[in-house]
Amino acid sequence: MNKELKGDERIDQLMQYNLEIIQSSSVFSFSLDAVLLGDFASVPKHNRARVVDLCSGNGAVALMLSQKTTSPVTAVEIQERLVDMAKRSIEMNQLTDRVEMIHADVNQVTQHIKKDSVDVVTCNPPYFTVSDHSRKNPNEHLAIARHELHLTLKELMAETAGLLKTKGKAYFVHRPERFLEIMDAMREVKLAPKRIRFVYPKINREANMLLIEGIKQGKEDGLKILPPLYVFDEQGEYFPEVRRMIYGNDDTNE
């Protein structure tokens, strides 16, 4: 299998899933938020579902999802360089028959994927709004991944709702400071929030991530706030639940 890398690329491990993925610190590297999203998302194990990962970056979440279902996974990413990295990772893991990478703007996603046809949508979107005062990353690749330069929160929710079948599920990872805005944007397009989990770097610290499940045309009642997820203990080691997400159940190494 060709493992030829470009520029400052490296190969990292998605250890729980025994996958290899091409990363680049100057273009994009997946981090804990992607691992949490890949674990949080429920996908059917059968091969009849349609699963789509938006804002896919270098394909980390799509690759994780491919190990949780026998259904095909479609990943959508606007940055050509990241699409190229993801495609090579897909080939390297011999998953070309399971994971498809589409180079497209999420706002045009229904030109590539039929409306009302998707069972599960996942997304680790840009977290930060763009204003005259916002400090954008000078690296264009990282700025696009982190700031709403090409995709706003409202646009993301509208496109997600457009893709999903009725009762289809959406999964997002985002920032707690935008919680109310996220709720409003979801409900505006009839994505009913169903499960929410706040993620804390340590006990007694403020939450710094948020995991949300929504159901298209779901009932407004029945929202569950799940137990908090703490990442690091007082010694700076991963708590067992997070450790399992990263390394799997069998790993005993640090």
C-alpha positions in Angstrom: 0.0 0.0 0.0 1.4 3.4 -1.0 2.2 5.5 2.1 3.9 8.3 0.3 3.5 11.5 2.2 3.6 15.1 1.1 5.3 18.1 2.8 5.0 18.0 6.5 2.5 15.2 6.6 2.7 12.3 9.0 0.8 9.1 9.7 -1.0 8.9 13.0 -3.0 6.0 14.5 -6.7 6.0 15.2 -5.9 3.4 17.9 -9.4 2.2 19.0 -10.2 1.3 15.4 -6.8 0.1 14.3 -6.7 2.7 11.5 -3.9 4.9 10.1 -4.6 8.5 9.1 -2.5 11.1 7.3 -2.2 14.3 9.3 -0.4 17.7 8.9 0.0 20.3 11.6 0.1 23.0 9.0 -3.1 21.9 7.3 -5.2 19.9 9.7 -4.9 17.4 12.5 -7.9 15.7 14.1 -8.1 16.0 17.8 -10.2 14.8 20.8 -13.4 16.5 19.5 -13.4 14.2 16.5 -12.8 11.1 18.6 -15.7 12.1 20.9 -18.0 12.7 18.0 -17.1 9.4 16.3 -17.9 7.6 19.6 -21.0 9.6 20.4 -22.7 9.0 17.0 -25.0 6.0 16.8 -25.0 4.4 13.3 -26.9 1.3 12.2 -24.7 -1.8 12.0 -26.5 -3.0 8.9 -25.5 -2.1 5.3 -28.7 -0.4 4.2 -28.2 3.1 5.8 -26.8 6.3 4.3 -24.2 7.9 6.6 -22.7 11.3 5.8 -20.0 13.2 7.6 -19.9 17.0 6.9 -16.9 19.3 7.3 -14.9 16.0 7.3 -11.4 17.5 7.3 -8.9 14.7 6.7 -11.7 12.1 7.1 -11.1 11.0 10.7 -14.7 10.8 11.8 -15.8 9.1 8.5 -13.1 6.5 9.0 -14.2 5.9 12.6 -17.8 5.6 11.5 -16.8 3.0 8.8 -15.8 0.7 11.6 -19.1 1.0 13.4 -21.4 0.1 10.4 -21.3 -1.9 7.3 -23.2 0.8 5.5 -21.3 3.2 3.1 -20.0 6.4 4.6 -19.8 9.6 2.5 -17.5 12.4 3.7 -17.8 16.0 2.5 -15.0 18.5 2.7 -14.4 21.9 1.0 -10.6 22.0 1.2 -9.0 20.2 -1.7 -5.8 19.5 0.2 -7.7 17.8 3.0 -9.8 15.8 0.5 -6.5 14.5 -1.0 -5.2 13.6 2.4 -8.4 11.8 3.3 -8.5 9.9 0.0 -5.0 8.6 0.6 -5.9 7.6 4.1 -9.0 5.7 2.8 -6.8 3.8 0.3 -4.1 3.1 3.0 -6.8 1.5 5.2 -8.3 -0.4 2.2 -11.7 1.2 2.7 -12.3 2.6 -0.8 -15.4 0.3 -1.0 -16.8 1.7 2.3 -15.9 5.4 2.4 -16.3 8.0 -0.3 -14.8 11.5 -0.2 -16.6 14.3 -1.9 -14.9 17.7 -2.5 -17.7 20.1 -2.1 -19.0 23.1 -0.2 -21.6 22.0 2.4 -23.9 24.7 1.1 -24.0 22.8 -2.2 -24.1 19.3 -0.7 -27.6 18.5 -2.1 -26.1 18.8 -5.6 -24.1 15.6 -4.7 -26.3 13.8 -2.2 -30.0 13.5 -2.7 -32.3 15.5 -0.3 -34.2 13.5 2.4 -32.1 10.4 1.7 -29.7 10.2 4.6 -30.1 8.2 7.9 -27.2 9.7 9.9 -25.3 13.0 9.6 -22.3 13.9 11.7 -20.4 17.1 11.8 -17.4 18.7 13.6 -18.0 22.2 12.2 -16.1 25.5 12.4 -16.7 26.7 16.0 -16.0 30.4 15.7 -18.1 33.2 14.2 -16.4 35.7 11.9 -16.7 39.4 12.7 -14.6 42.5 12.2 -13.1 41.9 15.6 -12.5 38.1 15.5 -8.9 36.9 15.4 -8.7 34.5 12.5 -5.8 32.0 12.2 -3.3 33.4 9.6 -3.0 29.9 8.2 -5.8 29.7 5.6 -6.4 25.9 6.0 -6.8 26.2 9.8 -8.9 29.4 9.5 -11.4 27.6 7.3 -11.6 24.6 9.6 -12.1 26.7 12.8 -14.0 29.9 11.7 -17.3 30.2 9.9 -15.7 31.6 6.7 -17.7 29.2 4.4 -20.4 27.8 6.6 -22.4 29.4 9.4 -24.2 27.5 12.1 -27.6 28.3 10.6 -26.4 27.1 7.1 -25.1 23.9 8.6 -28.4 23.1 10.3 -30.4 23.9 7.2 -28.2 21.6 5.0 -28.2 18.8 7.6 -32.0 18.9 7.9 -32.2 18.9 4.1 -30.1 15.8 3.8 -31.8 13.8 6.5 -34.8 11.5 6.1 -37.7 12.1 8.5 -36.5 10.7 11.9 -33.0 10.7 10.6 -30.3 11.5 13.2 -27.7 14.3 13.4 -24.7 14.4 15.7 -22.6 17.5 16.3 -19.6 18.5 18.5 -19.4 22.2 19.3 -18.6 24.8 22.0 -20.8 25.3 25.1 -20.7 29.1 24.7 -22.9 28.7 21.6 -25.3 26.3 23.2 -28.4 28.5 22.9 -27.6 29.5 19.4 -27.2 25.8 18.4 -30.6 25.0 20.0 -32.3 27.8 18.2 -30.7 26.9 14.8 -31.7 23.2 15.2 -35.3 23.9 16.2 -35.7 26.4 13.4 -35.2 23.6 10.8 -37.2 21.0 12.8 -34.1 19.1 14.2 -35.3 18.2 17.7 -32.4 18.1 20.2 -32.6 14.7 21.9 -29.3 14.0 23.7 -26.8 16.5 25.0 -23.5 15.8 26.8 -21.1 18.4 28.2 -17.4 17.6 28.1 -15.1 19.0 30.8 -11.3 19.0 30.6 -11.1 18.2 34.3 -13.4 17.9 37.3 -14.3 21.4 38.7 -13.5 23.1 35.4 -15.9 24.7 33.0 -17.2 22.6 30.0 -15.2 23.2 26.8 -17.1 20.9 24.4 -20.6 19.9 23.8 -22.0 16.8 22.0 -25.6 16.9 20.6 -27.9 14.4 19.0 -30.9 15.7 17.0 -33.7 14.0 15.2 -35.4 15.4 12.1 -39.1 16.0 12.8 -38.6 14.5 16.2 -40.9 15.4 19.1 -40.0 18.4 21.2 -40.2 16.5 24.5 -37.8 13.8 25.7 -34.6 15.8 25.8 -31.9 14.0 27.8 -28.9 15.7 29.4 -26.4 12.9 29.8 -23.9 12.6 32.6 -20.9 14.8 32.3 -17.8 13.5 30.5 -14.5 14.4 32.2 -11.4 14.0 30.1 -8.4 14.2 32.5 -8.0 13.2 36.1 -5.9 15.1 38.7 -2.7 13.4 37.5 -3.4 14.5 33.9 -4.3 10.9 32.8 -7.3 10.2 30.7 -10.4 8.9 32.6 -11.2 5.3 31.6 -14.2 6.3 29.4 -12.1 8.7 27.3 -9.2 6.2 27.3 -11.5 3.6 25.8 -12.6 6.0 23.1 -9.0 6.7 22.1 -7.3 3.3 22.6 -10.1 0.8 22.7 -10.8 -1.7 25.5 -7.7 -3.8 25.2 -4.9 -1.2 25.3 -2.9 -1.1 28.5 0.0 1.1 27.3 0.3 4.7 28.2 
